[in-house]
Structures are given as C-alpha cells and as structure tokens.
Amino acid sequence: MEETQSLLYKIKPLSDRLPSVKRPEGHVHFRTKMMWVVVILVLYFVMTNVYLYGLDRESMLDLFAQYRTIMAGASGSLLQLGIGPIVTASIIMQLFVGAKIIKLDLTKRDDKACYQSVLKLLVIVMIVFEAIPQVMGYLNPSDGLSSAIGGGWARALLVLQLFVGSYIIFMMDEVVSKWGIGSGISLFIAAGVAQQLFTGTFNWEMVEMGSTTVPGGTIPRALYYAFNLSPAEMAGGGYESIFLGSPNPVIALIGTLVIFFIVAYLESTRIELPLSHGNARGARGRYPIKLLYASNIPVILMSALLAIVSMVALLLYTNPTLSSIPLIGGNSCIGYFDTSSGSTAAAGGLAWYLSAPSGLTDWLMPILDPTNYGDGIHGTIQHLARVAIYFTVMVMGSILFAKFWVETTNLGPEAVANQIQKSGMQMPGFRRDPRVLKRVLERYIPTITIMSGAIVGALAAFADMVGTTGNASGTGVLLTVGILIHFYEAMGREQMMEMNPMMRGFFGGE
C-alpha cells in the first residue's frame, strides 16, 4: 500500500502546481452559490458560441456527433471536446481505485486530496489525447490560416484552442462543485439538452424534408400540416410524416414526455430508514435510500465510454495513418463509416452494434417496412441483434459503474454508517455502533446499487430506441430530468442548512 501511494504522492507535487479553484474556507451562503451557478451557466453558453479561430467549418467532421448532448459541448467551438476529457479521466481513475490497482482510501483526507490532484493531471493528458487526433484529420485549418503561418502551426493553434477551452470547462466544473450547488458536469449536460429539446419542439425555421420545405420543430410542423394539407393528403402520408418523419417527429416528443414522467416517479421512490438523535430525546429523522441510488452518473460514464469506442473505430477506419495498421486499420468488422455525407455514425461493424439507435426509424421501421426504411445493408436479424447488444451493454455497463461510483464517493454502507454516527444520529433499537449500522445498511445499499444501475441503463437504452425531440438523445433526456430533480433537492438542502446550521454536519457542509 505504501509503495503504491508513494508513486502517486511523487506525482502530486507536479499536479498541485496546475491552476485550480481554491476551496472556500467556511460556509458559502445560498445566494452566493446560486450566483456562481448562474454566472458559470452564462459563461458556458457564451463559450459554446465562440468558434475555433482559423477552422474550416465546411470540411470538418464531428467525431462525437452522436454523443454531442452527453459531451456537453458544441461542434466547432472552444467546447468541441466538451466534458469528454473530464469524464474519461474520471472513468480511468475510478477503475484503477475500484480494482485496487491504485490503493487509495478516499475516506482519508490526504488520499482524497491526492486522488483529486492526480485527476487534474490526467484530465490534461486526456485533453491532448482527444484533441490531437481530431485536429490531425477532422478539424482542418482554413486555407487562409495555413498559408499565413503554415499548416503545422495552424493545426497547433487549433489544438491550443481546444486545450484552453477544455481546461476552462474543467475549472468551471470545480467552481460549481466548490462554490456553487451540485456538479458542473451535470449542469452543462442539462443546459445543452434543455436547449436542444426547446429548439426541437418549437423551432419554426423552415427545413427541407424530401421535396418540400416545412418547419423544423415538432409543434410548428404539426400545425403547418394541419392548416395546409387536405384530409386526403394527410391520410396519404401526412400523418406518417408528422409522427415518424425526421426531424423531430411527434413520436419523439411523446417518448421524451414518457421518459420525463418515468424518471420523475422513480426519483421519488425510496426506502426510508428511521433515525433518532442520541443526545436530544424526541429528535427523529429518516435516512432515505433512493431507488436510483447511484444517480445518473453511471449512464454518463457509460455513454462517454461508448463515445470513445466510436471515436477510436472511426479513426481506425478513416484516418490515413491509422487505417494502414495491419489487422485493425481499415477493418470494416471493427467499424464501417460512410463520411461522404458528413455523418460520423457507424454504418456497420462492431461499432454499429454498440451505437445508440436514433429512434424507431433507425431499427423498428426497417424491420416492419424494409423497402421504405431499410438501409440495404442490414436485415431483420441484424437490427434485432443491434438492439439486444446495445441494451445489454448499457445495462451491464451501468451496473458496473454504479458499483464503482458508490464505493469511490463515500456512498457505501461503511461510509454512510460513519456519516450517520458522526452526525449524532442512530437507528432506534440498535446499539450505537457504526459496525451495527453498517450491517443494517448492507442489507439495502448493495442491492439498491445494482438495481439503480440496471434501471438507469435500461431507461437510457429505451429512450434512445424510442427517440427524442431535438435529437437530444434518449440518454440526454434521462440525464437532464434526473439532474434537474437532484438540483432542486440540493437547493432544498442548502436552504435547510442556511436556516439550521446544525444540519451542515449531517449533509457534509462546512
């Protein structure tokens, strides 16, 4: 244990020199926290509209187009990489800690500080790892910039801009976590998805749909069809266009609303363990164990992992250098991509089976009506296999990450028992001993953790298969609903701590 720690502590002085956000020394008032949340949110939207200087936007390909809502960024902007490097670094660190490759006890202050410090350095590594491949083949500098400073320096300038933007969003996440409410990563995801949902539902800008031009939003298009098409035209294809036609069909809006209500209901489902105060007679409370105990973090991590798999497969198939690697380079079995239309979604191979279906027209309609909806490549068995594989991978992966997340964020039975004990509370009818509390909590938390991961993974996969308005992805909608509910609950806790300072110790406040 000491040897493993000594290696990380040797890296810590280097990572401590990196710019970081100082943690507040005392309690931060609720109004101040809300102010920082609003400021960071405004800054995030500003950065999504600051495009990379010298980028040839007409020839660019977005490697993360399928997962853009989960990456919480904007294509071609300073936030091209979004939260990808942060989440990827977190996955690596959690896997290493969970598998005991890195033997850190995150309940100890020094070990947790070391973990956070090394994580910052790993985030920088992942920024470079994700930025360079994109600039080398998919984010091309403009001819003007290349002729002015040279092609190599032009690409270096793009990498530098991606690095600065990604590190700023990492710092913004720290500001929200330390000075605001909740998590910055969650806030950015919810903001981006909410924007897409609103635009997809109410956008009245005209778009091409087949041989006609119609409003792009779900509601404006339905009204346009209702007022401009005759009953015979509606029966001849109008209803099918409204309910299934891309973009933003009505079935996607219905799917979005269904997911919203399901998640809202599940978030309110919980087991409440009775607690009483050891010193204050009559003071009683409850410790809630939610059905979605691991929150939405497992889905974020799983989606980020699938995004990396898609990116690597795309690079191996289309990059001139990587595609020449024997066996794996240019191998259509790993992933086949047709980028002639600007799409970076897998069209075949293993990457296609691991990619999220984009609504019913991507898998169900090709099975029911292959003539009008089929791609001419995949048959019924392949579409069914894709749905089954994607659903299984999302569920099993979310369970795995749920277990790692609970153990590495002090939500396990032992950590919760110690937290309850330190707050002065105890379970009526049981001896005041954290080991007794731990045994009671072990009856619930491990099982709830597995159920939580399986439910959020299944909901995310189901939402992706049904489709969502605004092309926000089902996973994005699931995350946004959960994030908004958690943010509302966090605001309630902050207000409670503001009114009753004694509650800060129980909720982990200063």
C-alpha positions in Angstrom: 0.0 0.0 0.0 2.8 2.4 0.9 4.6 1.8 -2.3 1.6 2.5 -4.5 0.8 5.6 -2.5 4.4 6.8 -2.7 4.3 6.7 -6.5 1.1 8.9 -6.6 2.5 11.2 -4.0 5.5 11.7 -6.2 3.2 12.9 -9.0 1.2 15.1 -6.6 3.7 18.0 -6.3 3.6 18.4 -10.1 -0.2 18.3 -10.4 -0.5 20.7 -7.4 1.2 23.3 -9.5 -1.6 23.3 -12.1 -4.2 26.1 -11.9 -7.1 25.1 -9.7 -10.1 26.6 -7.8 -9.5 27.2 -4.1 -12.0 25.6 -1.8 -13.9 28.0 0.4 -12.6 28.2 4.0 -16.1 28.5 5.6 -19.7 28.2 4.8 -20.8 29.8 1.5 -24.2 31.5 1.6 -27.0 30.2 -0.5 -27.3 33.4 -2.6 -23.6 33.3 -3.4 -23.9 29.7 -4.5 -26.8 30.5 -6.8 -24.9 33.5 -8.2 -22.0 31.3 -9.1 -24.3 28.7 -10.8 -25.9 31.4 -12.9 -22.5 33.0 -13.8 -21.0 29.7 -14.9 -24.1 28.8 -16.9 -24.0 32.0 -18.8 -20.2 31.6 -19.4 -20.9 28.1 -20.7 -23.4 29.3 -23.3 -21.0 32.0 -24.3 -18.2 29.6 -24.9 -20.4 27.2 -27.0 -20.8 30.2 -29.4 -17.1 31.1 -29.6 -15.9 29.1 -32.6 -12.3 28.0 -33.1 -10.2 30.6 -34.9 -8.9 29.5 -38.2 -11.2 26.4 -38.5 -12.5 25.4 -41.9 -16.0 24.6 -40.7 -17.2 23.4 -44.2 -14.8 20.4 -44.3 -14.9 19.5 -40.6 -16.3 16.2 -39.2 -17.6 15.9 -35.6 -16.3 12.7 -34.1 -18.7 13.0 -31.2 -21.8 14.0 -33.3 -23.8 11.0 -31.9 -22.9 11.8 -28.3 -22.8 15.6 -28.6 -25.5 16.1 -25.9 -23.7 13.8 -23.5 -20.4 15.6 -24.2 -22.0 18.9 -23.2 -20.2 20.9 -25.9 -20.8 22.5 -29.3 -19.4 21.3 -32.6 -16.6 23.6 -33.9 -16.5 25.8 -30.8 -14.0 26.1 -27.9 -16.0 23.4 -26.2 -15.6 20.9 -29.1 -14.4 18.3 -26.6 -17.0 19.2 -24.0 -16.7 17.2 -20.8 -15.2 14.2 -22.6 -11.7 14.5 -21.2 -13.0 15.1 -17.6 -15.4 12.1 -17.7 -12.8 9.8 -19.4 -10.2 10.7 -16.8 -12.7 10.0 -14.0 -13.5 6.6 -15.6 -9.8 5.7 -15.6 -9.2 6.8 -12.0 -12.4 5.1 -10.7 -11.5 1.8 -12.5 -8.0 1.9 -11.0 -9.2 2.7 -7.5 -12.2 0.3 -7.7 -9.9 -2.6 -8.9 -7.4 -1.7 -6.1 -4.7 -1.1 -8.7 -4.4 2.3 -7.0 -4.7 1.6 -3.3 -6.2 4.9 -2.1 -8.6 5.2 0.8 -10.9 8.0 -0.3 -12.3 8.4 3.2 -9.0 9.8 4.3 -8.4 13.5 3.6 -4.8 13.1 2.3 -5.6 10.2 0.0 -8.7 12.0 -1.4 -6.6 15.2 -2.0 -4.0 13.0 -3.8 -6.8 11.5 -5.9 -8.2 14.9 -6.9 -4.7 16.3 -7.7 -3.7 13.4 -9.9 -7.1 13.6 -11.6 -6.3 17.1 -12.8 -3.1 15.9 -14.4 -4.9 13.0 -16.1 -7.6 15.4 -17.4 -4.8 17.3 -19.2 -3.5 14.1 -20.7 -6.9 13.2 -21.9 -7.4 16.6 -23.4 -4.3 16.2 -25.5 -5.2 12.6 -26.3 -8.7 13.6 -27.7 -7.6 16.9 -29.3 -4.7 15.8 -31.5 -6.5 13.0 -33.4 -9.4 15.3 -34.2 -7.1 18.1 -35.5 -5.0 15.7 -37.4 -7.8 14.6 -39.7 -11.2 16.0 -38.9 -10.8 19.6 -37.8 -9.0 21.2 -40.7 -7.5 24.7 -40.6 -8.7 27.2 -43.2 -6.6 27.9 -46.2 -6.0 31.5 -45.2 -4.5 30.5 -41.8 -2.5 27.7 -43.3 -0.9 30.0 -45.9 -0.2 32.7 -43.3 1.6 30.6 -40.6 2.0 27.2 -42.2 -0.1 24.0 -42.0 1.7 22.6 -38.9 1.4 25.8 -36.9 -2.2 26.2 -37.9 -3.0 22.8 -36.5 -1.0 23.5 -33.4 -3.1 26.7 -32.9 -6.3 24.6 -33.1 -5.0 22.1 -30.6 -4.1 25.0 -28.3 -7.6 26.5 -28.5 -9.1 23.1 -27.8 -6.8 22.7 -24.8 -7.7 26.1 -23.4 -11.4 25.6 -23.8 -11.4 22.1 -22.3 -9.3 23.2 -19.3 -11.6 26.2 -18.7 -14.6 24.0 -18.6 -12.8 21.8 -16.1 -12.2 24.8 -13.9 -15.8 25.9 -14.3 -16.8 22.4 -13.1 -14.6 23.0 -10.0 -16.2 26.4 -9.4 -19.7 24.9 -9.3 -18.6 21.9 -7.2 -16.8 24.1 -4.6 -18.6 27.4 -4.7 -22.0 26.5 -6.2 -24.6 23.8 -6.0 -24.3 20.3 -7.4 -21.9 19.3 -10.2 -20.8 21.5 -13.0 -20.7 18.5 -15.4 -24.3 17.7 -14.7 -25.2 21.4 -15.1 -23.6 21.6 -18.5 -25.3 18.5 -19.7 -28.7 19.7 -18.6 -28.2 23.1 -20.1 -27.3 21.7 -23.5 -30.0 19.1 -23.6 -32.7 21.6 -22.5 -31.6 24.0 -25.3 -32.0 21.2 -27.9 -35.3 20.0 -26.5 -36.8 23.5 -26.7 -35.4 24.1 -30.2 -36.6 20.7 -31.4 -40.1 21.3 -30.1 -40.7 24.9 -31.0 -38.3 25.7 -33.9 -40.3 27.4 -36.8 -37.3 27.7 -39.1 -38.1 26.0 -42.4 -36.1 22.9 -43.3 -36.0 20.6 -46.3 -38.0 17.4 -45.9 -38.0 15.3 -49.0 -39.2 17.6 -51.9 -41.0 20.1 -49.6 -40.0 22.7 -47.0 -41.6 22.5 -43.6 -41.0 24.0 -40.1 -38.3 22.0 -38.2 -39.9 21.9 -34.8 -42.4 19.3 -33.8 -45.4 21.6 -32.9 -44.9 24.1 -35.7 -44.7 21.3 -38.3 -47.8 19.6 -37.0 -49.7 22.9 -37.2 -48.3 23.6 -40.6 -49.6 20.2 -41.9 -53.0 20.7 -40.2 -53.6 24.1 -41.9 -52.0 23.4 -45.3 -52.8 19.8 -46.2 -56.1 18.4 -47.2 -57.6 15.3 -45.4 -56.7 13.2 -48.4 -53.1 14.4 -48.3 -52.9 13.8 -44.5 -54.1 10.3 -45.0 -51.7 9.7 -47.9 -48.6 10.4 -46.0 -49.1 13.5 -43.8 -49.8 11.6 -40.6 -46.8 9.3 -41.2 -44.6 12.4 -41.8 -45.8 14.1 -38.6 -45.5 11.0 -36.3 -42.3 9.4 -37.8 -40.7 11.8 -40.2 -37.3 13.4 -39.3 -36.5 15.8 -37.9 -38.5 15.9 -34.6 -41.4 13.6 -35.2 -44.3 13.6 -32.7 -43.4 10.1 -31.5 -40.1 11.5 -30.3 -41.9 14.2 -28.3 -44.1 11.6 -26.8 -41.1 9.5 -25.9 -39.5 12.5 -24.3 -42.5 13.1 -22.1 -42.8 9.5 -21.2 -39.2 9.3 -20.0 -39.7 12.5 -18.1 -42.6 11.2 -16.1 -41.0 7.7 -15.5 -37.8 9.2 -14.2 -39.7 11.7 -12.0 -41.6 8.9 -10.5 -38.6 6.7 -9.9 -36.6 9.5 -8.3 -39.4 9.8 -5.7 -39.3 6.1 -4.9 -37.1 5.4 -1.8 -36.6 3.3 1.3 -36.5 5.5 4.5 -34.6 4.1 7.5 -35.7 5.6 10.8 -33.1 7.6 12.8 -33.1 9.2 16.3 -30.7 11.6 17.9 -28.5 10.1 20.6 -28.5 13.2 22.8 -31.7 15.0 22.0 -34.7 13.0 23.2 -37.6 13.1 20.7 -35.4 14.3 17.8 -36.1 11.9 15.0 -35.4 11.7 11.3 -35.1 9.4 8.3 -32.2 8.4 6.1 -33.6 8.0 2.5 -32.1 5.3 0.2 -33.4 6.1 -3.3 -34.3 3.5 -5.8 -32.0 5.4 -8.2 -29.2 5.4 -5.5 -26.3 5.8 -7.9 -28.0 8.8 -9.6 -27.3 9.3 -13.3 -23.5 9.2 -13.1 -23.3 5.5 -14.4 -25.1 6.5 -17.6 -22.7 9.5 -18.1 -19.7 7.3 -17.7 -21.1 4.5 -19.9 -22.1 6.9 -22.7 -18.6 8.5 -22.5 -17.0 5.1 -22.8 -19.1 4.2 -25.9 -18.3 7.6 -27.4 -14.6 6.8 -27.1 -15.1 3.4 -28.7 -16.9 5.1 -31.6 -14.1 7.6 -32.0 -11.4 5.0 -32.0 -13.3 2.9 -34.6 -13.8 6.0 -36.8 -10.1 6.9 -36.6 -9.0 3.3 -37.4 -11.2 3.3 -40.5 -10.8 6.8 -41.9 -7.5 8.2 -40.7 -4.8 7.8 -43.4 -2.2 6.7 -40.9 -4.2 4.6 -38.6 -6.1 2.8 -41.4 -2.8 1.3 -42.6 -2.2 -0.6 -39.3 -2.3 -4.3 -40.0 -5.5 -6.2 -39.0 -7.2 -3.4 -37.1 -6.7 -0.5 -39.6 -9.5 0.0 -42.1 -11.2 -3.2 -40.8 -14.9 -3.0 -41.6 -15.6 -5.6 -38.9 -14.5 -3.2 -36.2 -16.5 -0.4 -37.8 -17.6 0.8 -41.2 -18.2 4.5 -41.7 -19.5 6.5 -44.7 -18.3 10.1 -44.1 -19.2 11.3 -47.6 -22.4 12.9 -46.2 -20.7 14.4 -43.2 -22.0 11.7 -40.8 -19.7 10.2 -38.3 -22.2 7.5 -37.1 -21.1 3.9 -37.7 -22.8 2.3 -40.7 -21.7 -1.3 -39.9 -19.3 -3.5 -38.0 -18.9 -3.8 -34.2 -19.2 0.0 -33.7 -22.6 -0.1 -35.3 -23.8 -2.7 -32.8 -22.5 -0.6 -29.9 -24.0 2.7 -31.2 -27.3 4.1 -30.0 -30.3 3.7 -32.3 -31.7 7.1 -33.2 -35.4 6.5 -32.8 -37.9 4.0 -34.2 -37.0 4.8 -37.8 -33.5 3.5 -37.2 -34.4 0.0 -36.1 -38.1 -0.8 -35.8 -39.4 0.7 -39.1 -36.6 -1.1 -41.1 -37.9 -4.3 -39.7 -41.5 -3.6 -40.4 -41.0 -1.8 -43.7 -37.6 -2.6 -45.1 -38.5 -1.2 -48.6 -39.0 2.4 -47.4 -36.9 2.5 -44.3 -34.2 -0.1 -44.8 -30.6 0.8 -45.5 -30.0 -2.1 -47.9 -27.2 -3.5 -45.7 -28.7 -4.8 -42.5 -31.6 -7.3 -42.3 -34.1 -8.0 -39.6 -31.8 -10.3 -37.5 -29.1 -7.7 -37.5 -31.4 -4.9 -36.4 -32.7 -7.1 -33.6 -29.2 -8.1 -32.6 -28.1 -4.5 -32.5 -30.9 -3.5 -30.2 -30.3 -6.5 -27.9 -26.5 -5.9 -27.8 -26.8 -2.2 -27.2 -29.5 -2.7 -24.5 -27.4 -5.3 -22.7 -24.2 -3.3 -22.9 -25.9 -0.2 -21.4 -27.5 -2.1 -18.6 -24.4 -4.2 -17.6 -22.0 -1.3 -18.0 -24.2 1.0 -15.9 -24.4 -1.6 -13.1 -20.6 -1.9 -13.1 -20.1 1.9 -13.0 -22.8 2.2 -10.3 -20.9 -0.1 -8.0 -17.6 1.7 -8.6 -19.3 5.1 -8.2 -20.9 4.2 -4.9 -17.7 2.8 -3.4 -15.5 5.7 -4.6 -17.8 8.6 -3.5 -18.4 7.5 0.1 -21.9 6.2 -0.5 -21.1 2.6 0.5 -22.5 1.0 3.7 -19.4 1.7 5.8 -19.1 5.4 4.7 -22.8 6.0 5.3 -22.7 4.4 8.7 -19.8 6.6 9.8 -21.6 9.6 8.4 -24.7 8.9 10.4 -22.6 8.2 13.5 -20.7 11.5 13.3 -23.9 13.4 12.9 -25.0 12.1 16.3 -27.9 10.1 14.9 -28.5 6.4 15.5 -31.0 3.7 14.4 -33.7 3.1 17.1 -33.5 -0.4 18.5 -29.9 -0.9 17.6 -26.7 -0.4 19.5 -24.9 2.9 18.7 -22.0 1.4 16.8 -21.0 2.1 13.2 -20.4 -1.6 12.6 -24.0 -2.4 13.6 -25.2 0.4 11.3 -23.0 -1.0 8.5 -24.6 -4.5 8.8 -28.1 -3.0 8.6 -27.2 -0.8 5.5 -25.5 -3.8 3.8 -29.0 -5.3 3.5 -30.1 -2.5 1.3 -27.3 -0.5 -0.3 -25.5 -3.2 -2.4 -28.8 -4.5 -3.8 -30.2 -1.0 -4.5 -26.9 0.0 -6.2 -27.2 -2.9 -8.7 -30.9 -2.1 -9.3 -30.1 1.6 -9.7 -27.5 0.9 -12.3 -29.7 -1.5 -14.2 -32.7 0.8 -14.2 -30.9 3.9 -15.4 -29.1 1.9 -18.0 -32.3 0.3 -19.3 -34.2 3.7 -19.3 -31.4 5.3 -21.2 -31.3 2.5 -23.8 -35.1 2.5 -24.1 -35.2 6.3 -24.6 -32.5 6.1 -27.3 -34.6 3.4 -29.1 -37.8 5.4 -28.9 -36.1 8.7 -29.9 -36.3 12.2 -28.5 -37.2 15.6 -30.0 -34.4 18.0 -30.8 -32.1 15.0 -31.5 -31.1 15.3 -27.8 -30.6 11.5 -27.5 -32.6 9.5 -25.0 -29.7 9.3 -22.7 -29.5 13.1 -22.6 -33.2 13.4 -21.7 -32.8 10.8 -18.9 -29.8 12.6 -17.5 -31.5 16.1 -17.7 -34.6 15.0 -15.8 -32.5 13.4 -13.1 -30.1 16.4 -13.0 -32.9 18.9 -12.6 -34.6 16.9 -9.8 -31.3 16.5 -8.0 -30.5 20.2 -8.4 -33.9 21.1 -6.9 -33.3 18.7 -3.9 -29.8 20.2 -3.5 -31.3 23.7 -3.4 -33.7 22.5 -0.6 -30.8 21.1 1.4 -28.8 24.3 1.0 -31.8 26.3 2.2 -32.2 23.9 5.2 -28.6 24.3 6.1 -28.9 28.1 5.8 -31.8 28.1 8.3 -30.4 25.4 10.6 -26.5 25.4 10.8 -26.6 22.1 12.9 -27.7 20.3 9.7 -24.5 21.1 7.9 -22.5 18.4 9.6 -25.0 15.7 8.6 -25.1 16.9 4.9 -21.3 17.2 4.7 -21.3 21.0 4.8 -18.7 23.2 6.3 
